[in-house]
Amino acid sequence: MNIYIKNNMKDLKDLYSSGESSMIIDEIVDIVLGTKCGYIKGLGYGPKPNTTRATQRRTAELEYSQKIKRGSLENQKSQKEDQQSQVQDQQSHIQALNSQLDYVVARQEDMFKKMQLLVRSSP
């Protein structure tokens, strides 16, 4: 740091610390270092705003992330459709088995009735 800046900053700090000055820290920094383009007025001396290159990189990262998520979403939709199709196939199969079971039960009841008739008609 240059000696002039160091001495100027020390003098202003002493003035600030003694209570003789009502300047805030940001004003002291402005006087000692000057203001630079790129700092955001009203936000103090935080980080500089994103450069175009950084913004472009972040945009590319977000677009890539969005593309991945879209692909994942489409994959999940496809899986859901496949699963719904499988459920419908299984429900159809269950209905067919229930129909067969009803037929078998009806045949058993019919055979049971015939056996009862045979037993009653036997001497």
Buried (B, 14 or more C-beta within 10 A) or exposed (E): EEEEEEEBBEEBBEEBEEEEBEBEEEEBBBEBEEEEEEBEEEEEEEEEEEEEEEEEEEEEEEEEEEEEEEEEEEEEEEEEEEEEEEEEEEEEEEEEEEEEEEEEEEEEEEEEEEEEEEEEEEE
